[in-house]
């Protein structure tokens, strides 16, 4: 049987073994996040034909900003 105190100490040190699936918690670089989301966003725009909606929203935001 595993000792709960050892597991707690391991988690407190931030060991990779204590992390689920080897994923670290925290933030990722914005460019990495963009690289992850842009292919899916492009696919959704193509599949659902939402390019006009994107352009409409962008021009609306630009109008609100005074550009």
N, C-alpha and C positions, 0 to 999 in steps of 0.2 A: 504494500500500500504506500502511495506517495505521501511524503510529508508536506502538509499545506504551508508550513513556514518556509520551506525551500522554494516552493512555487511563488509565494508572495515576494520573497527576496529576489528571485529571478526577474519577476515582472518589474519590481522597483528599479532594478539596474537597467532596464530597457533592453534586455536580451532579445535577439531576433527569434529565438526558440519560443518565446512566450507570445509572439505576435501571430495572429491567425493568418495562415496561408503565406507568411513571410512578408506581409504588407505593413509598411510603417504608417502610423497615423501622422497627421500633420498636413501641411499645405504643399502643393506642387507648383512648379514654376508656371506662370501664365502662358508661356509659349507651348509648354507640354499640354496644358489643358486645351488650348486652342487647336493644337495638332490632333487631339483626341476627338474633339467635337465637330470640327469642320467637315470631315468626310461624311459623317452622318447627316449633318445639316444640308450638305450639298445633295445627298441622296434624297432626302425628304423634299427638298425644293424641286428636284427633277420629277420625282414620282407623283407628287401632289400638285405640281404646277403652281407653286406659291411664289414665284419670282415677282409677279405683279404686286402681291401683298407686301413683300419685302421692300420693293421700291416705293410703294405708297407710304409705308411706315417710316422709311428713311427720309423721304421728302417732308413728311409731317414733322418729324423731329427736327430736321434742319430749319423748317419754318418757325418752329417754336424757339429755336436758338437764335433766330434772326439772320440766317445765312442764306 
